[in-house]
Amino acid sequence: MEWFGQNGVTTLYEIGSGKVLTGLARRIDKNISGVAVNTPADIDAALAAILG
């Protein structure tokens, strides 16, 4: 998580059930946001955000 923050990563996408990694990222670096991708609708939203 520290590497991500030091290298300009601002958003992480967690694929699968749960939100453990997004929660850890938030606690380690407040500048990194986490997005849990759990449903087909979440996948569509994540792709739209990534691809613009």
C-alpha distance matrix in Angstrom:
0.0 3.8 5.4 5.1 6.4 8.7 10.0 11.1 9.2 10.5 10.9 9.6 12.6 12.9 16.2 18.5 19.7 17.7 14.9 12.9 9.5 10.2 11.2 8.3 6.1 9.2 9.7 6.8 7.2 10.6 10.7 8.6 11.1 11.1 14.3 15.8 18.3 21.0 24.4 26.3 26.3 22.5 22.5 25.0 23.2 19.9 22.0 23.8 20.8 19.4 22.9 24.2
3.8 0.0 3.8 5.4 5.2 6.2 8.6 10.3 9.8 11.4 12.9 12.5 15.9 16.6 19.9 22.3 23.4 21.3 18.3 16.3 13.1 13.5 14.0 11.0 8.8 11.1 10.9 7.3 7.1 10.8 10.7 9.8 13.0 14.0 17.4 19.3 21.8 24.6 27.9 29.7 29.6 25.8 25.7 28.0 26.0 22.7 24.7 26.2 23.0 21.5 24.8 26.0
5.4 3.8 0.0 3.8 5.5 5.1 6.1 8.8 8.6 11.3 12.9 12.4 15.7 16.8 19.7 22.5 24.2 22.6 19.9 18.2 14.6 15.1 16.5 13.7 11.1 13.8 14.3 10.9 10.2 13.5 12.5 11.2 14.3 15.1 18.1 20.0 22.0 25.0 28.2 29.5 29.6 25.8 25.3 27.4 25.7 22.2 23.6 25.3 22.3 20.2 23.2 24.7
5.1 5.4 3.8 0.0 3.8 5.5 5.2 6.4 5.0 7.7 9.2 9.0 12.4 14.1 17.2 20.2 22.0 20.6 17.8 16.7 13.0 12.8 14.7 12.7 9.5 11.9 13.4 10.6 9.1 11.8 10.2 8.2 11.1 12.0 14.8 17.1 19.0 22.2 25.1 26.4 26.2 22.5 21.9 23.9 22.0 18.6 20.1 21.6 18.5 16.6 19.7 21.0
6.4 5.2 5.5 3.8 0.0 3.8 5.4 5.6 5.5 6.9 9.5 10.5 14.3 16.1 19.5 22.4 23.9 22.0 18.8 17.8 14.4 13.5 14.8 12.9 9.5 10.9 12.2 9.3 6.8 9.2 7.3 6.8 10.4 12.3 15.6 18.3 20.6 23.9 26.8 28.2 27.5 23.8 23.8 25.5 23.1 20.0 21.8 22.8 19.3 18.0 21.1 21.8
8.7 6.2 5.1 5.5 3.8 0.0 3.8 5.8 7.6 9.9 12.8 13.8 17.5 19.4 22.6 25.5 27.2 25.5 22.4 21.1 17.7 17.1 18.3 16.1 12.9 14.4 15.2 12.0 9.8 12.3 10.4 10.5 14.1 16.0 19.2 21.8 24.0 27.3 30.2 31.3 30.8 27.1 26.8 28.4 26.2 22.9 24.3 25.3 21.9 20.2 23.1 23.8
10.0 8.6 6.1 5.2 5.4 3.8 0.0 3.8 5.9 9.1 11.8 12.8 16.2 18.5 21.4 24.7 26.7 25.5 22.7 21.8 18.1 17.6 19.5 17.6 14.2 16.0 17.5 14.5 12.2 14.4 11.9 11.2 14.3 15.9 18.6 21.3 22.9 26.4 29.0 29.7 29.3 25.7 25.0 26.4 24.4 21.1 21.9 23.0 19.8 17.6 20.2 21.1
11.1 10.3 8.8 6.4 5.6 5.8 3.8 0.0 3.8 6.2 9.4 11.4 14.8 17.7 20.6 24.0 26.0 24.8 21.8 21.5 17.9 16.6 18.7 17.5 13.8 14.9 17.0 14.6 11.7 12.9 9.7 9.2 12.0 14.1 16.6 19.7 21.3 25.0 27.3 27.9 27.1 23.6 23.1 24.1 21.8 18.8 19.8 20.3 16.9 15.2 17.8 18.2
9.2 9.8 8.6 5.0 5.5 7.6 5.9 3.8 0.0 3.8 6.0 7.6 11.1 13.9 16.8 20.2 22.2 21.1 18.2 18.2 14.6 13.3 15.7 14.8 11.1 12.6 15.1 13.2 10.6 11.8 8.9 7.0 9.2 10.7 13.0 16.0 17.6 21.2 23.6 24.4 23.6 20.1 19.6 20.9 18.7 15.5 16.8 17.7 14.4 12.7 15.7 16.5
10.5 11.4 11.3 7.7 6.9 9.9 9.1 6.2 3.8 0.0 3.8 6.9 10.3 13.3 16.5 19.7 21.3 19.9 16.8 17.2 14.1 11.8 14.1 13.9 10.2 10.6 13.6 12.5 9.5 9.5 6.4 4.5 6.1 8.5 10.9 14.3 16.3 19.9 22.1 23.1 21.9 18.4 18.5 19.6 16.9 14.1 16.0 16.4 12.7 12.1 15.4 15.5
10.9 12.9 12.9 9.2 9.5 12.8 11.8 9.4 6.0 3.8 0.0 3.8 6.7 9.9 13.0 16.2 17.8 16.7 13.8 14.8 11.8 9.4 12.3 12.9 9.5 10.2 13.7 13.2 11.0 10.9 8.6 5.5 4.8 5.7 7.3 10.7 12.5 16.1 18.3 19.3 18.2 14.7 14.8 16.2 13.6 10.7 12.9 13.7 10.3 9.8 13.5 14.0
9.6 12.5 12.4 9.0 10.5 13.8 12.8 11.4 7.6 6.9 3.8 0.0 3.8 6.5 9.7 12.9 14.7 13.8 11.3 12.0 8.8 7.2 10.7 11.0 8.2 10.0 13.2 12.8 11.5 12.3 10.9 7.2 6.3 4.8 6.1 8.5 10.2 13.7 16.4 17.7 17.2 13.5 13.4 15.5 13.6 10.3 12.6 14.4 11.6 10.6 14.3 15.7
12.6 15.9 15.7 12.4 14.3 17.5 16.2 14.8 11.1 10.3 6.7 3.8 0.0 3.8 6.3 9.7 11.8 11.7 10.0 11.5 9.0 7.8 11.5 12.5 10.6 12.3 15.5 15.6 14.9 15.3 14.3 10.6 8.8 5.9 4.8 6.0 6.7 10.2 12.8 14.0 14.0 10.2 9.9 12.5 11.1 7.7 10.3 12.6 10.6 9.8 13.3 15.1
12.9 16.6 16.8 14.1 16.1 19.4 18.5 17.7 13.9 13.3 9.9 6.5 3.8 0.0 3.8 6.5 8.5 8.4 7.2 8.7 6.7 6.7 10.2 11.2 10.4 12.5 15.2 15.6 15.7 16.5 16.3 12.6 10.7 7.1 6.0 4.8 5.8 8.3 11.6 13.6 14.2 10.6 10.5 13.8 13.0 10.1 12.7 15.4 13.8 13.2 16.6 18.5
16.2 19.9 19.7 17.2 19.5 22.6 21.4 20.6 16.8 16.5 13.0 9.7 6.3 3.8 0.0 3.8 7.0 8.7 9.1 10.9 9.7 10.2 13.4 14.6 14.1 16.2 18.8 19.2 19.5 20.3 20.0 16.2 14.2 10.7 8.6 6.3 4.9 6.4 9.4 11.0 12.6 9.5 8.7 12.4 12.5 10.0 12.0 15.1 14.5 13.8 16.6 18.9
18.5 22.3 22.5 20.2 22.4 25.5 24.7 24.0 20.2 19.7 16.2 12.9 9.7 6.5 3.8 0.0 3.7 6.5 8.5 10.3 10.5 11.4 14.0 15.4 15.8 17.7 19.9 20.8 21.6 22.3 22.5 18.9 16.6 12.9 10.8 7.5 6.2 5.2 8.4 10.9 12.9 10.4 10.3 14.1 14.5 12.8 14.8 17.8 17.6 17.3 19.9 22.1
19.7 23.4 24.2 22.0 23.9 27.2 26.7 26.0 22.2 21.3 17.8 14.7 11.8 8.5 7.0 3.7 0.0 3.8 7.0 9.1 10.6 11.4 13.0 14.9 16.1 17.4 19.3 20.7 21.9 22.3 23.1 19.7 17.2 13.5 11.6 7.9 7.7 5.5 8.8 12.1 13.7 11.5 12.4 16.0 16.1 14.9 17.5 20.1 19.6 19.9 22.7 24.5
17.7 21.3 22.6 20.6 22.0 25.5 25.5 24.8 21.1 19.9 16.7 13.8 11.7 8.4 8.7 6.5 3.8 0.0 3.8 5.9 8.2 8.9 9.7 11.9 13.5 14.4 16.0 17.8 19.2 19.5 20.8 17.6 15.3 11.7 10.6 7.3 8.8 7.7 11.2 14.8 15.6 12.9 14.5 17.9 17.2 15.9 18.9 21.2 20.2 20.6 23.8 25.3
14.9 18.3 19.9 17.8 18.8 22.4 22.7 21.8 18.2 16.8 13.8 11.3 10.0 7.2 9.1 8.5 7.0 3.8 0.0 3.8 5.7 5.4 6.1 8.7 10.1 10.7 12.5 14.4 15.6 15.7 17.1 14.1 11.8 8.5 8.2 5.9 8.9 9.3 12.9 16.2 16.4 13.1 14.9 18.0 16.6 15.0 18.4 20.3 18.6 19.1 22.6 23.8
12.9 16.3 18.2 16.7 17.8 21.1 21.8 21.5 18.2 17.2 14.8 12.0 11.5 8.7 10.9 10.3 9.1 5.9 3.8 0.0 3.8 5.6 5.2 6.2 8.7 10.0 10.8 12.3 14.3 15.2 17.0 14.1 12.8 9.9 10.8 9.1 12.0 12.5 16.2 19.4 19.9 16.6 17.9 21.2 19.8 17.8 20.9 23.1 21.2 21.2 24.8 26.2
9.5 13.1 14.6 13.0 14.4 17.7 18.1 17.9 14.6 14.1 11.8 8.8 9.0 6.7 9.7 10.5 10.6 8.2 5.7 3.8 0.0 3.8 5.3 5.0 6.1 8.5 9.9 10.4 12.0 13.4 14.6 11.4 10.6 7.8 9.4 8.7 11.5 13.0 16.7 19.5 19.9 16.3 17.0 20.2 18.8 16.2 19.1 21.3 19.1 18.7 22.3 23.8
10.2 13.5 15.1 12.8 13.5 17.1 17.6 16.6 13.3 11.8 9.4 7.2 7.8 6.7 10.2 11.4 11.4 8.9 5.4 5.6 3.8 0.0 3.8 5.5 5.1 6.2 8.7 10.0 10.6 11.0 12.0 8.9 7.3 4.5 6.5 6.9 10.4 12.4 15.9 18.5 18.2 14.5 15.8 18.5 16.5 14.2 17.5 19.2 16.7 16.8 20.5 21.6
11.2 14.0 16.5 14.7 14.8 18.3 19.5 18.7 15.7 14.1 12.3 10.7 11.5 10.2 13.4 14.0 13.0 9.7 6.1 5.2 5.3 3.8 0.0 3.8 5.4 5.1 6.3 8.7 10.1 10.3 12.5 10.3 9.1 7.4 9.6 9.7 13.4 14.8 18.3 21.3 20.9 17.3 19.0 21.8 19.6 17.6 21.0 22.5 19.9 20.3 24.1 24.8
8.3 11.0 13.7 12.7 12.9 16.1 17.6 17.5 14.8 13.9 12.9 11.0 12.5 11.2 14.6 15.4 14.9 11.9 8.7 6.2 5.0 5.5 3.8 0.0 3.8 5.4 5.1 6.1 8.5 10.1 12.3 10.1 10.3 9.1 11.9 12.2 15.6 17.2 20.9 23.7 23.6 19.9 21.1 24.0 22.0 19.5 22.6 24.3 21.6 21.4 25.2 26.2
6.1 8.8 11.1 9.5 9.5 12.9 14.2 13.8 11.1 10.2 9.5 8.2 10.6 10.4 14.1 15.8 16.1 13.5 10.1 8.7 6.1 5.1 5.4 3.8 0.0 3.8 5.5 5.2 5.9 7.7 9.0 6.5 7.3 6.9 10.3 11.7 15.0 17.4 20.8 23.2 22.8 19.0 19.9 22.5 20.2 17.5 20.4 22.0 19.0 18.6 22.4 23.3
9.2 11.1 13.8 11.9 10.9 14.4 16.0 14.9 12.6 10.6 10.2 10.0 12.3 12.5 16.2 17.7 17.4 14.4 10.7 10.0 8.5 6.2 5.1 5.4 3.8 0.0 3.8 5.6 5.5 5.2 7.6 6.2 6.3 7.0 10.5 12.3 15.9 18.2 21.4 23.9 23.0 19.3 20.8 23.0 20.3 18.1 21.4 22.3 19.2 19.5 23.3 23.6
9.7 10.9 14.3 13.4 12.2 15.2 17.5 17.0 15.1 13.6 13.7 13.2 15.5 15.2 18.8 19.9 19.3 16.0 12.5 10.8 9.9 8.7 6.3 5.1 5.5 3.8 0.0 3.8 5.8 6.4 9.7 9.2 10.1 10.6 14.0 15.3 19.0 20.9 24.3 27.0 26.3 22.6 24.2 26.6 24.0 21.8 25.0 26.1 22.9 23.1 26.9 27.3
6.8 7.3 10.9 10.6 9.3 12.0 14.5 14.6 13.2 12.5 13.2 12.8 15.6 15.6 19.2 20.8 20.7 17.8 14.4 12.3 10.4 10.0 8.7 6.1 5.2 5.6 3.8 0.0 3.8 6.6 9.1 8.6 10.7 11.5 15.2 16.7 20.1 22.4 25.8 28.3 27.8 24.0 25.0 27.4 25.0 22.4 25.2 26.5 23.2 22.9 26.6 27.2
7.2 7.1 10.2 9.1 6.8 9.8 12.2 11.7 10.6 9.5 11.0 11.5 14.9 15.7 19.5 21.6 21.9 19.2 15.6 14.3 12.0 10.6 10.1 8.5 5.9 5.5 5.8 3.8 0.0 3.8 5.4 5.7 8.6 10.6 14.3 16.7 19.9 22.6 25.8 27.9 27.0 23.3 24.2 26.2 23.5 20.9 23.6 24.5 21.0 20.7 24.3 24.6
10.6 10.8 13.5 11.8 9.2 12.3 14.4 12.9 11.8 9.5 10.9 12.3 15.3 16.5 20.3 22.3 22.3 19.5 15.7 15.2 13.4 11.0 10.3 10.1 7.7 5.2 6.4 6.6 3.8 0.0 3.8 5.6 7.4 10.1 13.7 16.4 19.7 22.4 25.3 27.4 26.1 22.5 23.9 25.5 22.4 20.4 23.3 23.7 20.1 20.5 24.0 23.8
10.7 10.7 12.5 10.2 7.3 10.4 11.9 9.7 8.9 6.4 8.6 10.9 14.3 16.3 20.0 22.5 23.1 20.8 17.1 17.0 14.6 12.0 12.5 12.3 9.0 7.6 9.7 9.1 5.4 3.8 0.0 3.8 6.5 9.9 13.2 16.4 19.4 22.5 25.1 26.8 25.3 21.7 22.8 24.0 20.9 18.7 21.3 21.4 17.7 17.8 21.2 20.8
8.6 9.8 11.2 8.2 6.8 10.5 11.2 9.2 7.0 4.5 5.5 7.2 10.6 12.6 16.2 18.9 19.7 17.6 14.1 14.1 11.4 8.9 10.3 10.1 6.5 6.2 9.2 8.6 5.7 5.6 3.8 0.0 3.8 6.6 10.0 13.1 15.9 19.1 21.9 23.5 22.3 18.7 19.5 21.0 18.2 15.6 18.3 18.9 15.3 15.2 18.8 18.9
11.1 13.0 14.3 11.1 10.4 14.1 14.3 12.0 9.2 6.1 4.8 6.3 8.8 10.7 14.2 16.6 17.2 15.3 11.8 12.8 10.6 7.3 9.1 10.3 7.3 6.3 10.1 10.7 8.6 7.4 6.5 3.8 0.0 3.8 6.8 10.1 13.0 16.1 18.6 20.4 19.0 15.3 16.6 18.1 15.1 12.9 16.0 16.5 13.1 13.7 17.4 17.4
11.1 14.0 15.1 12.0 12.3 16.0 15.9 14.1 10.7 8.5 5.7 4.8 5.9 7.1 10.7 12.9 13.5 11.7 8.5 9.9 7.8 4.5 7.4 9.1 6.9 7.0 10.6 11.5 10.6 10.1 9.9 6.6 3.8 0.0 3.8 6.6 9.7 12.6 15.4 17.5 16.5 12.7 14.0 16.1 13.5 11.2 14.5 15.6 12.7 13.2 16.9 17.5
14.3 17.4 18.1 14.8 15.6 19.2 18.6 16.6 13.0 10.9 7.3 6.1 4.8 6.0 8.6 10.8 11.6 10.6 8.2 10.8 9.4 6.5 9.6 11.9 10.3 10.5 14.0 15.2 14.3 13.7 13.2 10.0 6.8 3.8 0.0 3.8 6.3 9.5 11.9 13.8 12.7 9.0 10.4 12.5 10.1 8.1 11.7 12.9 10.7 11.6 15.1 15.8
15.8 19.3 20.0 17.1 18.3 21.8 21.3 19.7 16.0 14.3 10.7 8.5 6.0 4.8 6.3 7.5 7.9 7.3 5.9 9.1 8.7 6.9 9.7 12.2 11.7 12.3 15.3 16.7 16.7 16.4 16.4 13.1 10.1 6.6 3.8 0.0 3.8 6.1 9.2 11.7 11.4 7.8 9.4 12.3 10.8 9.1 12.6 14.4 13.0 13.7 17.0 18.2
18.3 21.8 22.0 19.0 20.6 24.0 22.9 21.3 17.6 16.3 12.5 10.2 6.7 5.8 4.9 6.2 7.7 8.8 8.9 12.0 11.5 10.4 13.4 15.6 15.0 15.9 19.0 20.1 19.9 19.7 19.4 15.9 13.0 9.7 6.3 3.8 0.0 3.8 6.2 8.2 8.5 5.1 5.9 9.3 8.7 7.3 10.2 12.5 12.0 12.6 15.4 16.9
21.0 24.6 25.0 22.2 23.9 27.3 26.4 25.0 21.2 19.9 16.1 13.7 10.2 8.3 6.4 5.2 5.5 7.7 9.3 12.5 13.0 12.4 14.8 17.2 17.4 18.2 20.9 22.4 22.6 22.4 22.5 19.1 16.1 12.6 9.5 6.1 3.8 0.0 3.8 7.1 8.3 6.1 7.4 10.7 10.9 10.4 12.9 15.2 15.3 16.1 18.5 20.1
24.4 27.9 28.2 25.1 26.8 30.2 29.0 27.3 23.6 22.1 18.3 16.4 12.8 11.6 9.4 8.4 8.8 11.2 12.9 16.2 16.7 15.9 18.3 20.9 20.8 21.4 24.3 25.8 25.8 25.3 25.1 21.9 18.6 15.4 11.9 9.2 6.2 3.8 0.0 3.8 5.3 5.0 6.4 8.9 9.9 10.5 12.5 14.3 15.3 16.4 18.2 19.6
26.3 29.7 29.5 26.4 28.2 31.3 29.7 27.9 24.4 23.1 19.3 17.7 14.0 13.6 11.0 10.9 12.1 14.8 16.2 19.4 19.5 18.5 21.3 23.7 23.2 23.9 27.0 28.3 27.9 27.4 26.8 23.5 20.4 17.5 13.8 11.7 8.2 7.1 3.8 0.0 3.8 5.4 5.0 6.4 8.8 9.9 10.7 12.5 14.4 15.4 16.4 17.9
26.3 29.6 29.6 26.2 27.5 30.8 29.3 27.1 23.6 21.9 18.2 17.2 14.0 14.2 12.6 12.9 13.7 15.6 16.4 19.9 19.9 18.2 20.9 23.6 22.8 23.0 26.3 27.8 27.0 26.1 25.3 22.3 19.0 16.5 12.7 11.4 8.5 8.3 5.3 3.8 0.0 3.8 5.4 5.1 6.3 8.6 10.0 10.7 12.4 14.3 15.4 16.1
22.5 25.8 25.8 22.5 23.8 27.1 25.7 23.6 20.1 18.4 14.7 13.5 10.2 10.6 9.5 10.4 11.5 12.9 13.1 16.6 16.3 14.5 17.3 19.9 19.0 19.3 22.6 24.0 23.3 22.5 21.7 18.7 15.3 12.7 9.0 7.8 5.1 6.1 5.0 5.4 3.8 0.0 3.8 5.4 5.1 6.0 8.5 9.8 10.4 12.1 14.0 15.0
22.5 25.7 25.3 21.9 23.8 26.8 25.0 23.1 19.6 18.5 14.8 13.4 9.9 10.5 8.7 10.3 12.4 14.5 14.9 17.9 17.0 15.8 19.0 21.1 19.9 20.8 24.2 25.0 24.2 23.9 22.8 19.5 16.6 14.0 10.4 9.4 5.9 7.4 6.4 5.0 5.4 3.8 0.0 3.8 5.4 5.1 6.1 8.5 9.9 10.5 11.9 13.7
25.0 28.0 27.4 23.9 25.5 28.4 26.4 24.1 20.9 19.6 16.2 15.5 12.5 13.8 12.4 14.1 16.0 17.9 18.0 21.2 20.2 18.5 21.8 24.0 22.5 23.0 26.6 27.4 26.2 25.5 24.0 21.0 18.1 16.1 12.5 12.3 9.3 10.7 8.9 6.4 5.1 5.4 3.8 0.0 3.8 5.5 5.2 6.2 8.7 10.0 10.5 11.6
23.2 26.0 25.7 22.0 23.1 26.2 24.4 21.8 18.7 16.9 13.6 13.6 11.1 13.0 12.5 14.5 16.1 17.2 16.6 19.8 18.8 16.5 19.6 22.0 20.2 20.3 24.0 25.0 23.5 22.4 20.9 18.2 15.1 13.5 10.1 10.8 8.7 10.9 9.9 8.8 6.3 5.1 5.4 3.8 0.0 3.8 5.5 5.1 6.2 8.6 10.0 10.2
19.9 22.7 22.2 18.6 20.0 22.9 21.1 18.8 15.5 14.1 10.7 10.3 7.7 10.1 10.0 12.8 14.9 15.9 15.0 17.8 16.2 14.2 17.6 19.5 17.5 18.1 21.8 22.4 20.9 20.4 18.7 15.6 12.9 11.2 8.1 9.1 7.3 10.4 10.5 9.9 8.6 6.0 5.1 5.5 3.8 0.0 3.8 5.4 5.1 6.1 8.5 9.7
22.0 24.7 23.6 20.1 21.8 24.3 21.9 19.8 16.8 16.0 12.9 12.6 10.3 12.7 12.0 14.8 17.5 18.9 18.4 20.9 19.1 17.5 21.0 22.6 20.4 21.4 25.0 25.2 23.6 23.3 21.3 18.3 16.0 14.5 11.7 12.6 10.2 12.9 12.5 10.7 10.0 8.5 6.1 5.2 5.5 3.8 0.0 3.8 5.4 5.1 5.8 7.9
23.8 26.2 25.3 21.6 22.8 25.3 23.0 20.3 17.7 16.4 13.7 14.4 12.6 15.4 15.1 17.8 20.1 21.2 20.3 23.1 21.3 19.2 22.5 24.3 22.0 22.3 26.1 26.5 24.5 23.7 21.4 18.9 16.5 15.6 12.9 14.4 12.5 15.2 14.3 12.5 10.7 9.8 8.5 6.2 5.1 5.4 3.8 0.0 3.8 5.6 5.4 5.5
20.8 23.0 22.3 18.5 19.3 21.9 19.8 16.9 14.4 12.7 10.3 11.6 10.6 13.8 14.5 17.6 19.6 20.2 18.6 21.2 19.1 16.7 19.9 21.6 19.0 19.2 22.9 23.2 21.0 20.1 17.7 15.3 13.1 12.7 10.7 13.0 12.0 15.3 15.3 14.4 12.4 10.4 9.9 8.7 6.2 5.1 5.4 3.8 0.0 3.8 5.7 5.3
19.4 21.5 20.2 16.6 18.0 20.2 17.6 15.2 12.7 12.1 9.8 10.6 9.8 13.2 13.8 17.3 19.9 20.6 19.1 21.2 18.7 16.8 20.3 21.4 18.6 19.5 23.1 22.9 20.7 20.5 17.8 15.2 13.7 13.2 11.6 13.7 12.6 16.1 16.4 15.4 14.3 12.1 10.5 10.0 8.6 6.1 5.1 5.6 3.8 0.0 3.8 5.6
22.9 24.8 23.2 19.7 21.1 23.1 20.2 17.8 15.7 15.4 13.5 14.3 13.3 16.6 16.6 19.9 22.7 23.8 22.6 24.8 22.3 20.5 24.1 25.2 22.4 23.3 26.9 26.6 24.3 24.0 21.2 18.8 17.4 16.9 15.1 17.0 15.4 18.5 18.2 16.4 15.4 14.0 11.9 10.5 10.0 8.5 5.8 5.4 5.7 3.8 0.0 3.8
24.2 26.0 24.7 21.0 21.8 23.8 21.1 18.2 16.5 15.5 14.0 15.7 15.1 18.5 18.9 22.1 24.5 25.3 23.8 26.2 23.8 21.6 24.8 26.2 23.3 23.6 27.3 27.2 24.6 23.8 20.8 18.9 17.4 17.5 15.8 18.2 16.9 20.1 19.6 17.9 16.1 15.0 13.7 11.6 10.2 9.7 7.9 5.5 5.3 5.6 3.8 0.0
